[in-house]
Amino acid sequence: MFFVAVILTKNEAHHVGDCVASLRAWTDAVVVWDSGSNDGTQDRARAAGALVVERPFDDYARQRQAVLDSINAEWILFIDADERATPELAAEVQSAIHNPQFAGFWIPRRNFIVGNEIRHGGFSPDYQLRLLRRSHARYDLTREVHEIVELEGDAGYLQAPLIHYNYASWTQFHAKQRRYARYEAKILAGRGIRPRPHNFVLQPLREFRRRLLSLGGWRDGWPGLRLALLLAWYYGFVPYWELADSR
């Protein structure tokens, strides 16, 4: 196969059918790479026309690297179940993968959080390196979340975005951010970083200022302010608290 789209899933029954439907018509295959869902995700994926592979979850970087190691395709597009590919993106991708100049492509995203499109504060254009020439890409296995791709070659930039329905509720938002914060604490610990009293004040303030002012989150009104406050907490405070609590 030349071009395969891969969706990593764990209990994404409410999203996976629509995600597969946005990919089936213009890819050689859609593979749902599942981590043991028990909500019917696998059945809905097959019904929508996807192939299903089950692999126990260890971390995101290893899941994606397992895809690169296992699927025999020239190009792989990684897409999350809560993302949708548009016809404009489909046309651009189909052209890009025939360009021998690049080993991968960054794709922008339009992010919707609890019903609001967030256009600032670091959420737009939100480029993700998701379209990869398989033989020229590897994931950094020291990064368990917010994965980093190491490319042999240049990366281009696409213009058409993925549509990303990040969070349907604030409950979902808080649960995922707590998980991310724990991962970040592990990364800090692995680097030998020890929390200092000033970290609990200065790191949240820096993140809040970055999100609200430097990245223009204020332009999104109350949703932008709310996100700047919450991400200052989860990115600036909680990882250091987790790090201190683990000692």
Secondary structure as the mmCIF struct_conf table of DSSP 4:
data_model
#
loop_
_struct_conf.conf_type_id
_struct_conf.id
_struct_conf.beg_label_comp_id
_struct_conf.beg_label_asym_id
_struct_conf.beg_label_seq_id
_struct_conf.end_label_comp_id
_struct_conf.end_label_asym_id
_struct_conf.end_label_seq_id
STRN STRN1 PHE A 3 THR A 9
BEND BEND1 LYS A 10 ASN A 11
HELX_RH_AL_P HELX_RH_AL_P1 ALA A 13 ALA A 21
TURN_TY1_P TURN_TY1_P1 SER A 22 LEU A 23
HELX_RH_3T_P HELX_RH_3T_P1 ARG A 24 TRP A 26
BEND BEND2 THR A 27 ASP A 28
STRN STRN2 ALA A 29 ASP A 34
BEND BEND3 SER A 35 SER A 35
BEND BEND4 ASP A 39 GLY A 40
HELX_RH_AL_P HELX_RH_AL_P2 THR A 41 ALA A 47
TURN_TY1_P TURN_TY1_P2 ALA A 48 GLY A 49
STRN STRN3 LEU A 51 GLU A 54
BEND BEND5 ASP A 58 ASP A 58
HELX_RH_AL_P HELX_RH_AL_P3 TYR A 60 SER A 70
BEND BEND6 GLU A 74 GLU A 74
STRN STRN4 TRP A 75 ASP A 80
TURN_TY1_P TURN_TY1_P3 ALA A 81 ASP A 82
STRN STRN5 GLU A 83 ALA A 85
HELX_RH_AL_P HELX_RH_AL_P4 PRO A 87 ALA A 96
TURN_TY1_P TURN_TY1_P4 ILE A 97 HIS A 98
TURN_TY1_P TURN_TY1_P5 PRO A 100 GLN A 101
STRN STRN6 PHE A 102 ILE A 107
STRN STRN7 ARG A 109 ILE A 113
TURN_TY1_P TURN_TY1_P6 VAL A 114 GLY A 115
STRN STRN8 ASN A 116 ILE A 118
BEND BEND7 HIS A 120 HIS A 120
TURN_TY1_P TURN_TY1_P7 GLY A 121 GLY A 122
BEND BEND8 SER A 124 PRO A 125
STRN STRN9 GLN A 128 ARG A 133
HELX_RH_3T_P HELX_RH_3T_P2 ARG A 134 HIS A 136
STRN STRN10 ALA A 137 TYR A 139
TURN_TY1_P TURN_TY1_P8 LEU A 141 THR A 142
BEND BEND9 GLU A 144 HIS A 146
STRN STRN11 VAL A 149 LEU A 151
BEND BEND10 GLU A 152 GLY A 153
STRN STRN12 ASP A 154 TYR A 157
BEND BEND11 ALA A 160 ALA A 160
HELX_LH_PP_P HELX_LH_PP_P1 PRO A 161 PRO A 161
STRN STRN13 LEU A 162 TYR A 167
BEND BEND12 ALA A 168 SER A 169
HELX_RH_AL_P HELX_RH_AL_P5 TRP A 170 GLY A 190
TURN_TY1_P TURN_TY1_P9 ARG A 191 GLY A 192
TURN_TY1_P TURN_TY1_P10 PRO A 197 HIS A 198
HELX_RH_AL_P HELX_RH_AL_P6 ASN A 199 ARG A 209
HELX_RH_PI_P HELX_RH_PI_P1 ARG A 210 SER A 214
TURN_TY1_P TURN_TY1_P11 LEU A 215 LEU A 215
HELX_RH_3T_P HELX_RH_3T_P3 GLY A 217 ASP A 220
HELX_RH_AL_P HELX_RH_AL_P7 GLY A 221 LEU A 231
HELX_RH_PI_P HELX_RH_PI_P2 ALA A 232 PHE A 237
HELX_RH_AL_P HELX_RH_AL_P8 VAL A 238 ASP A 245
TURN_TY1_P TURN_TY1_P12 SER A 246 SER A 246
#
